[in-house]
Amino acid sequence: MQLRQTTIEQGSTFAAYCYSPAENTQMRRIAVGSDIKPSLDEVESFIARSEWVDLLAVVRGQLVTGTGLGLKQVAPIAGFHWRDDDPGGD
């Protein structure tokens, strides 16, 4: 939120991107299970903003792959390739 605020104060626009609603779930889980910031209310406020962009929703409305819309299927179509042979979330 500090980066967002600084960006806006400098007259620029701000957006943060995720790829699926699972990011919201994980941020909520971390906020509830921890004494560190952000609070659950801060997380809810952040993900409700138009600045929080779920790229899966964007892709779903724009692309037909024939193989699914998971990030591992869509990223190579956009020219991205992972360094790892078997990329995961670890």
Protein Blocks (a to p, Z undefined) as FASTA:
>chain_A
ZZmmmmmmnopacddddedjklmmmmmmmmmmpcbdcdfklmmmmmmpmklccfklmmmm
mpcehnojcfklmmmmnopacfbfbdcfZZ
